Amino acid sequence: MISLWRIFWLETVALWRGWTAWMLLAAAIGWLLALPRLLTGDGTAEGARELYVRYGLGGVFALLVVSLLAAATGALATEREERRLQLSLVRPVSAFAVAWGRFLALAALGALVLAAAGALVLAAAWTDRPCSHVLRPLMESPREEAARMYDAYMSAPDTPPEVRKAKKSVVLRLLEQRAKDNYQSVQTNETASWRFPGFHARRLASPQAAPSVRFRFSGDFDMRDDVRGEIAADGLCGGVSNITQTAVTVPLSACGREGERDVLSFTNRGRGAVMLRPRRDVELLFPADAFGWNLLRALLVMASVLAAVVAFGVFLGAGLSRPVALFTAIVLLMVSEMSPSVVDQYPDQLETDRIDRVGLAVARAVGKGLRSVSAMSPLGSLAVGDCVEARDAAGSVAFDFLLVPLVLSALSAALIRRKPA
Amino acid sequence: MSEPVVRLERVSKTFRDFWLRPTVKAVDALDLDVRRGEVFGLLGPNGSGKSTTIKMVLGLLAPSSGRVSLFGRSPRSKAARAKLGYLPELSYLHPFLTARETLMYYAGLCGLPGSVARERTRQLLEMVKLSDVAGRAVGGFSKGMARRVALASALVGKPELLVLDEPTSGLDPVSTKEVKTLVKALAKKGMTVLTTSHLLADAEDICDRVMILNRGRTAAEGRVSELGESLEAFFLAKVGSGDDFALADFLA
């Protein structure tokens, strides 16, 4: 334990005396202080908050990812190249402690800078409006829907032979992608219903909390049309009228009507059909805790993701020379950033060039590996006032801050034992 | 007779390239025993395998074949490393740390708790005569001062075996004398010392026994007094001609 503390201390001293930590702190604070002069919002407090969260904290996070990744790749690589690593490894200290202590110091610096940035954002964009728990409708998952559709295709006599000959996994992936974007059309005077398990229980648990519904309408639908509708949910009602935005939040209030438990229904009273993707576009919102707590949970998730990035940098530096480790880290970072959009924009086609298929396979593999990280969008949630759930934050800490770094530090230890000098 | 502090049995080390093809056989079937309390010197010209041997003793390199033991254990065991102090050929200090912090850092790696580490640091700084500059960053130290800090940090865990790789390398005559005096004083206190050098004078001054390595093989081994003339001839020939020669001619 003493040796681990000493390694942590050494790396921390190196970061502060080498100016890295001071520069990061100054850059983060400077960016947040300059933000109101650089970007103009819509003049509302909500708009200003969104600017601070999306661009302020987002910018600080991007800065930390790049700079801490660079520092992490050098943490062990430089020590090895300057022959100091061997002086630690001949002491009664485990190679794991050598890697873990360095990881902890870098992760702690990331957390400290994020905390400072978070404190500034809290002061500048504080609101007494609570964040909202988000409930989504219970539906067949896109994967289940894809499997069902696949079976239906294969049993249909008119399915083209090229689809029958195609690899099952490819067709399933294509169908899953389509299922995610599946639109539901609600005609005039027609009612669509979705089940929200737990809605009734939540209402009973906090009867004072006033829920609301959020609809998002896709760009395929012309929003300037007169959209009118009635919403009913578990004895609560609300109305939509003449909306001009792609997303609209409708507060629900008691209307004395008996509704089906856990079911939300929307009746279209407009002149044209309404189209939406229920998996993504219909959400029930429950007011929860204060902005400060939500910000704290978002910062925890960000610090955890940062820790995983740092651990990866330390791991690369354990096995490669510093320039090679840094180059590899930056290339992988770019691939990981681009992967989700590549997969979204270029879903599997049955006929693609070999090189395209290889590129898609790589992008998909990276996307899959980072699914747990990329699926969470703490800044997006924070910006629109959705709660970053405590369960998700705890999961991120356990996975990104502990499990991933522990595994990567163990691998780093094996590498530096193999190649100490 | 007690177990030797360091034992190498038929140890060989072959370096390989990226494709695992053998490139250099740095050490070839080496047998070596270093007994408790003696100052043992590994001598030989550059490229003779001294540093590779030292790195295998320290557990920094694994032998390709044969067995290395330190205090009867694997050199990679924590118990063996707890009794080890190492001074590399160059000091390799963290330039942003002060002399005191450097010693405190290595004391921490040896597991010494704070108060013990502080006291040990104070004693060592006094011993190497650096107490008055203990708060200065070692990056600004002269080579001799840095060497003394490195030696003190090698001693911080109260080692039973001190491994010195070219301890006087690059030092001026005064600093060289100081280091030698220190090593002799430590040996007098019963510390086992394994040192390498390509300078005959070093071996003559501080070593009880020496082994001469040439191309990774043992060329001669014995007490300095026994090998005196042969040693001198060997080194003169190496320095003088620089070409390949048969050591046997000089030892005959």
Interface residues (C-beta under 8 A of the other chain):
Chain A: I2 S3 W5 R6 I7 W9 L10 V13 A14 R17 G18 E82 R83 R84 Q86 L87 S88 L89 V90 R91 P92 V93 S94 R417 P420 A421
Chain B: K55 L58 G59 L60 R76 K78 A79 R81 A82 L84 Y86 P88 L90 Y92 L93 H94 F96 L97 E101 M104 Y105 Y106 G108 L109 C110 G111 L112 P113 S153 G157
